[in-house]
Amino acid sequence: MQNSAAAAFAPSQIPGSRRRSGSVGDIVFEWLCRGAGLLLLAILGAIILSLLIGGLPAFQAFGLQFIWSTAWNPVEGREQFGAAVPLTGTLVTSILAIVLAVPLAFGVAFFLTELSPPWLKRPVGTAIELLAAVPSIIYGMWGLFVLVPFVQNSIQIPFGDTLGEIPLIGWLFASNNFAGTSIFSASAVLAIMILPFIAATMRDVFEQVPPVYKESAYGVGATRWEVMRGVVLPYTRISVVGGVMLGLGRALGETMAVTFVIGNANRMPTSLFDPSNTIASVVALEFPESLMGSFKQSALLALGFLLFVISFLVLAASRWLLRSRLKA
């Protein structure tokens, strides 16, 4: 009996002792997590700072004119650089990609949540995930050999002349470029690349709508489209917009796929079928050729800083829109 009592009150069995020994592990775990978070912030700050310091000579030489200048002359002694052309190409291709991708993504999400039979939901969902996992360079090669000829033969040539005659907006479609590589081709590739991200976000938030809301609408005679328009979309609009912004952030920074199909011409586009370039494509093509510490390298780092700022603003906006509805 005495041995049993002693064992029952052994130090290792006392609750307070367990808490004291466990508290050391809690403290270590807490500081490891804090260190991981601080390390991430430090890396982010180091990236921003290095881009800013590297691009500072270009900002100092050209001032704010660097942002809207279309010049890009890397010849030594006559160096002139401006961000207007790649900045315009980046914004136009990304916005047009969103315009093309969002309706398709909505159709996929609507099909999966409202129309698809149960046996088909998993294969289609898996296909979306696989589409998101395809490397960007594969999209670029496919776009160059398949999509670019299709755009040239089936869209630009048949519709370019007709749409080019439309008053006020005809200039968007009229072009003398028949190489196929263009802003529209780049936007189409980007739309296919960001489609799975937007579709997956829409599918997930559509499934979070309480069933009683939809059942009540069906009970008063609403159709599927009326339920989607009047119940599902209003309930999930914040998350849907946040998902679209995430897709926009992906499109802004895409490099290899766009480099293959945009044409890489440093001139301001006057039509959707004109070749141009983006910030990412310019940096990818010309950074390996720039000399360390050269003025050209400074201009490329300044472009990288502008792209980082734009991407950060877009992703920050998406994060704000994807916040919990309880905190909204």
C-alpha positions as CSV (number, residue, x, y, z in Angstrom):
1,M,0.0,0.0,0.0
2,Q,2.8,2.4,0.9
3,N,4.6,1.7,-2.4
4,S,1.3,2.3,-4.3
5,A,0.8,5.6,-2.5
6,A,4.4,6.7,-3.2
7,A,4.0,5.9,-6.8
8,A,0.7,7.8,-7.0
9,F,2.4,11.0,-5.7
10,A,5.7,10.6,-7.7
11,P,7.0,14.0,-9.0
12,S,6.5,12.8,-12.6
13,Q,2.8,12.3,-11.9
14,I,2.1,15.7,-10.3
15,P,0.1,17.9,-12.7
16,G,2.0,21.0,-11.9
17,S,5.3,19.3,-12.7
18,R,3.9,18.3,-16.1
19,R,2.9,21.9,-16.8
20,R,6.3,23.2,-15.8
21,S,8.2,20.7,-18.0
22,G,5.7,21.3,-20.9
23,S,6.0,25.1,-20.6
24,V,9.6,24.9,-21.8
25,G,8.5,23.2,-25.0
26,D,5.7,25.8,-25.4
27,I,8.1,28.6,-25.1
28,V,10.6,27.1,-27.6
29,F,7.7,26.4,-30.0
30,E,6.4,29.9,-29.6
31,W,9.7,31.6,-30.3
32,L,10.4,29.3,-33.3
33,C,7.0,30.4,-34.8
34,R,7.8,34.0,-34.1
35,G,11.2,33.6,-35.6
36,A,9.7,32.1,-38.8
37,G,7.3,35.0,-39.1
38,L,10.0,37.6,-38.5
39,L,12.3,35.8,-41.0
40,L,9.7,35.9,-43.7
41,L,9.2,39.7,-43.1
42,A,13.0,40.1,-43.2
43,I,13.2,38.3,-46.5
44,L,10.4,40.4,-48.0
45,G,12.0,43.6,-46.7
46,A,15.4,42.5,-48.1
47,I,13.9,41.9,-51.6
48,I,12.1,45.3,-51.6
49,L,15.2,47.1,-50.4
50,S,17.6,45.4,-52.9
51,L,15.3,46.2,-55.8
52,L,15.0,49.8,-54.6
53,I,18.7,50.3,-54.1
54,G,19.5,48.7,-57.4
55,G,17.0,50.8,-59.3
56,L,17.8,54.0,-57.5
57,P,20.3,55.3,-60.2
58,A,17.6,55.0,-62.8
59,F,15.0,56.7,-60.7
60,Q,17.5,59.5,-59.9
61,A,18.5,60.0,-63.5
62,F,15.0,60.1,-65.0
63,G,12.7,60.9,-62.0
64,L,9.0,60.3,-62.5
65,Q,9.5,60.5,-66.2
66,F,10.9,56.9,-66.0
67,I,7.4,55.7,-65.4
68,W,5.8,57.2,-68.5
69,S,8.7,57.3,-70.9
70,T,8.6,55.0,-73.9
71,A,12.3,55.1,-74.6
72,W,14.5,52.0,-74.3
73,N,18.0,52.6,-75.8
74,P,20.6,50.4,-74.2
75,V,23.5,51.7,-76.4
76,E,26.3,52.8,-74.1
77,G,26.7,56.6,-74.1
78,R,23.1,57.2,-75.3
79,E,21.3,55.2,-72.7
80,Q,17.7,56.1,-72.3
81,F,15.2,53.9,-70.5
82,G,11.5,54.1,-69.7
83,A,8.9,51.9,-68.1
84,A,5.8,53.0,-70.1
85,V,5.8,50.2,-72.7
86,P,6.4,47.2,-70.4
87,L,4.2,48.7,-67.8
88,T,1.3,49.1,-70.3
89,G,1.9,45.6,-71.6
90,T,1.8,44.2,-68.1
91,L,-1.5,45.9,-67.2
92,V,-3.2,45.3,-70.5
93,T,-2.4,41.6,-70.8
94,S,-3.3,41.0,-67.1
95,I,-6.7,42.9,-67.3
96,L,-7.6,41.3,-70.6
97,A,-6.7,37.8,-69.2
98,I,-9.1,38.5,-66.3
99,V,-11.8,39.5,-68.7
100,L,-11.4,36.3,-70.6
101,A,-10.9,34.0,-67.6
102,V,-13.6,35.1,-65.2
103,P,-16.7,34.1,-67.3
104,L,-15.1,30.6,-68.0
105,A,-14.2,30.2,-64.3
106,F,-17.7,31.1,-63.3
107,G,-19.1,28.6,-65.7
108,V,-16.9,25.9,-64.4
109,A,-17.7,26.7,-60.7
110,F,-21.5,26.9,-61.5
111,F,-21.4,23.5,-63.3
112,L,-19.5,21.9,-60.4
113,T,-21.8,23.2,-57.6
114,E,-25.2,23.2,-59.3
115,L,-25.3,21.1,-62.4
116,S,-22.7,18.4,-62.3
117,P,-23.7,14.8,-61.3
118,P,-21.8,13.5,-58.3
119,W,-19.8,11.1,-60.3
120,L,-18.4,13.8,-62.5
121,K,-17.4,16.4,-59.8
122,R,-14.2,14.6,-58.8
123,P,-12.8,14.1,-62.3
124,V,-13.5,17.8,-63.3
125,G,-12.1,19.0,-60.0
126,T,-8.9,17.0,-60.5
127,A,-8.6,18.3,-64.0
128,I,-8.7,21.9,-62.6
129,E,-6.0,21.1,-60.1
130,L,-3.8,19.4,-62.8
131,L,-4.3,22.5,-65.0
132,A,-2.9,24.7,-62.2
133,A,0.1,22.4,-61.8
134,V,1.3,22.6,-65.5
135,P,4.6,24.5,-65.7
136,S,4.4,28.0,-67.3
137,I,7.1,27.1,-69.9
138,I,4.8,24.3,-71.1
139,Y,2.0,26.9,-71.6
140,G,4.4,29.1,-73.4
141,M,5.5,26.4,-75.9
142,W,1.9,25.3,-76.4
143,G,0.9,28.9,-76.9
144,L,3.6,29.5,-79.5
145,F,3.0,26.4,-81.6
146,V,-0.8,26.0,-81.2
147,L,-2.5,29.2,-79.8
148,V,-0.6,31.8,-81.8
149,P,-1.4,30.2,-85.3
150,F,-5.1,29.9,-84.1
151,V,-5.3,33.5,-83.1
152,Q,-3.7,34.6,-86.3
153,N,-5.8,32.5,-88.7
154,S,-9.1,32.3,-86.8
155,I,-9.4,35.6,-84.9
156,Q,-7.1,38.3,-86.2
157,I,-7.5,37.8,-89.9
158,P,-11.2,37.0,-90.1
159,F,-12.4,39.5,-87.5
160,G,-9.7,42.1,-87.6
161,D,-10.8,44.0,-90.6
162,T,-14.5,43.8,-89.7
163,L,-14.1,44.9,-86.1
164,G,-11.5,47.5,-87.1
165,E,-14.3,49.4,-88.9
166,I,-16.3,49.9,-85.7
167,P,-16.3,53.6,-84.7
168,L,-14.4,54.7,-81.6
169,I,-13.2,51.2,-80.7
170,G,-12.1,49.9,-84.1
171,W,-8.5,50.8,-83.4
172,L,-8.3,48.1,-80.7
173,F,-8.7,45.4,-83.4
174,A,-7.0,46.9,-86.5
175,S,-3.4,45.8,-86.9
176,N,-0.8,45.3,-89.6
177,N,1.0,42.6,-87.6
178,F,0.5,39.2,-89.0
179,A,3.1,37.3,-87.1
180,G,0.5,36.1,-84.6
181,T,2.5,36.9,-81.5
182,S,0.6,39.8,-79.8
183,I,-0.9,41.2,-76.7
184,F,-4.1,39.2,-77.3
185,S,-2.2,35.9,-77.6
186,A,-0.4,36.6,-74.4
187,S,-3.7,37.4,-72.7
188,A,-5.2,34.2,-73.9
189,V,-2.4,32.1,-72.5
190,L,-2.6,34.0,-69.2
191,A,-6.4,33.4,-69.1
192,I,-5.9,29.7,-69.4
193,M,-3.2,29.8,-66.7
194,I,-5.2,31.7,-64.1
195,L,-8.5,30.0,-64.9
196,P,-8.0,27.1,-62.5
197,F,-7.1,29.4,-59.6
198,I,-10.2,31.5,-60.0
199,A,-12.5,28.5,-60.7
200,A,-11.3,26.7,-57.6
201,T,-11.9,29.8,-55.4
202,M,-15.4,30.2,-56.8
203,R,-16.2,26.6,-56.4
204,D,-15.1,26.6,-52.8
205,V,-17.0,29.7,-51.8
206,F,-20.1,28.6,-53.7
207,E,-20.1,25.4,-51.6
208,Q,-20.0,27.4,-48.4
209,V,-23.4,29.0,-49.0
210,P,-25.8,27.5,-46.3
211,P,-28.1,25.0,-48.1
212,V,-31.2,26.5,-46.4
213,Y,-30.8,29.7,-48.3
214,K,-30.8,27.9,-51.7
215,E,-33.6,25.5,-50.6
216,S,-35.7,28.5,-49.6
217,A,-35.2,30.1,-53.0
218,Y,-36.0,26.8,-54.8
219,G,-39.1,26.5,-52.6
220,V,-40.6,29.7,-53.9
221,G,-40.1,28.6,-57.5
222,A,-36.7,30.2,-58.4
223,T,-34.6,28.6,-61.1
224,R,-30.9,27.6,-60.8
225,W,-29.8,30.8,-62.4
226,E,-32.1,32.9,-60.2
227,V,-30.7,31.2,-57.1
228,M,-27.1,31.8,-58.3
229,R,-27.8,35.4,-59.2
230,G,-30.0,36.3,-56.2
231,V,-28.6,34.1,-53.4
232,V,-25.2,32.6,-54.1
233,L,-23.4,35.6,-55.7
234,P,-24.6,38.2,-53.2
235,Y,-23.5,35.9,-50.3
236,T,-20.1,35.2,-51.8
237,R,-19.3,38.4,-53.7
238,I,-16.5,39.5,-51.4
239,S,-14.7,36.1,-51.7
240,V,-15.3,35.9,-55.5
241,V,-13.7,39.3,-56.0
242,G,-10.8,38.3,-53.8
243,G,-10.3,35.2,-55.9
244,V,-10.3,37.2,-59.1
245,M,-7.7,39.5,-57.5
246,L,-5.5,36.5,-56.7
247,G,-5.7,35.5,-60.4
248,L,-4.8,39.0,-61.4
249,G,-1.7,38.9,-59.1
250,R,-0.6,35.6,-60.8
251,A,-1.1,37.2,-64.3
252,L,1.0,40.2,-63.4
253,G,4.1,38.3,-62.6
254,E,4.0,35.6,-65.2
255,T,7.2,35.5,-67.2
256,M,8.1,32.6,-69.5
257,A,4.7,31.9,-71.0
258,V,4.2,35.6,-71.9
259,T,7.8,35.9,-73.3
260,F,7.0,33.1,-75.8
261,V,3.9,34.7,-77.3
262,I,3.8,38.5,-76.8
263,G,6.3,39.3,-79.5
264,N,8.8,41.2,-77.3
265,A,8.7,44.5,-79.3
266,N,9.6,47.6,-77.3
267,R,6.9,49.8,-78.7
268,M,3.6,51.1,-77.4
269,P,0.8,48.9,-78.8
270,T,-2.0,50.6,-80.7
271,S,-4.1,47.4,-81.1
272,L,-4.7,44.2,-79.2
273,F,-3.0,42.3,-82.1
274,D,0.2,44.3,-81.9
275,P,3.3,42.8,-80.4
276,S,4.7,44.4,-77.2
277,N,6.4,43.3,-74.0
278,T,5.8,43.2,-70.2
279,I,8.0,44.0,-67.3
280,A,8.6,40.3,-66.6
281,S,9.5,39.5,-70.2
282,V,11.9,42.5,-70.5
283,V,13.7,41.5,-67.3
284,A,13.9,37.8,-68.3
285,L,15.3,38.6,-71.8
286,E,17.7,41.5,-71.0
287,F,18.9,40.9,-67.5
288,P,21.4,38.2,-68.4
289,E,22.9,40.5,-71.0
290,S,23.3,43.5,-68.6
291,L,26.6,44.2,-67.0
292,M,26.9,44.2,-63.3
293,G,26.4,47.7,-62.0
294,S,25.5,49.1,-65.4
295,F,22.8,51.7,-66.0
296,K,20.8,49.1,-67.9
297,Q,20.8,46.8,-65.0
298,S,19.7,49.6,-62.8
299,A,16.7,50.3,-65.1
300,L,15.8,46.6,-65.1
301,L,15.9,46.5,-61.3
302,A,13.7,49.6,-61.3
303,L,11.2,47.8,-63.5
304,G,11.3,44.9,-61.0
305,F,10.6,47.3,-58.2
306,L,7.6,48.7,-60.0
307,L,6.3,45.2,-60.7
308,F,6.8,44.2,-57.1
309,V,4.8,47.3,-55.9
310,I,1.9,46.6,-58.3
311,S,1.8,42.9,-57.4
312,F,1.9,43.7,-53.7
313,L,-1.0,46.2,-54.0
314,V,-3.1,43.6,-55.9
315,L,-2.4,40.8,-53.5
316,A,-3.0,43.1,-50.5
317,A,-6.3,44.0,-51.9
318,S,-7.2,40.4,-52.5
319,R,-6.2,39.5,-48.9
320,W,-8.5,42.3,-47.7
321,L,-11.4,41.0,-49.8
322,L,-10.9,37.4,-48.7
323,R,-11.0,38.3,-45.0
324,S,-13.6,36.5,-42.9
325,R,-17.1,37.7,-43.3
326,L,-17.4,37.9,-39.6
327,K,-14.6,40.5,-39.5
328,A,-16.0,42.4,-42.5
